[in-house]
Amino acid sequence: MTLAAMEAGQEARVVGVPTNTESSQRLRDLGIISGEQVKLLKKAPLGDPIEIRIMNYDLCLRRSEAESILVELV
């Protein structure tokens, strides 16, 4: 499942992060790495952007970025 497919309030563990995109290094710098736990806080009315909590801080991501991040629910 992707991060974008999660519903508000769900928690998951990151299992896959893209490595061949322009934003992949930025995502890793923000703490989105395999094994980290993430919670989807909310989505904007049209689904873009989304707000997540990772490593004890809140982060907004574009839907296109969230669709490339693979997670498993915990």
Buried (B, 14 or more C-beta within 10 A) or exposed (E): EBBBEBEEEBEBBBEEBBEEEEBBEEBBEBBBEEEBEBBBBEBEEEEBBBBBBBEEEEBBBEBEBBBBBBBEEE
